[in-house]
Amino acid sequence: MSVSSVASTATTTATTSTTSTTSTTSTSSSLDTDDFLTLITTQLQNQNPTDPVDATEFLGQLMSYATFNQLSDMSTTLDGISDSIGELTSTVADIYAQVGATTSAS
């Protein structure tokens, strides 16, 4: 077996894995922890043993996802706070309108 046929097989496998991962990701609108772990695992399985992924680059990818995950959680929390403030504002406006109507009627 020649080296070129091994390289060709490895490239085909990597392309197939990437394609299936991409199609899985495109069906959902967001990337969750399971999707990220699947991508990292696929990357590690299909890396070239003679030229492995740089540890700095790999840690950068992990930190990028951790940052993304924290920002996503923060966004969800801020959306909840914003909704609560909107409901509170509406309630205060209703109470103010009732008090104003009662004061005007007296």
Helices and strands as residue ranges (DSSP letters): H 3-27, H 33-45, H 55-105
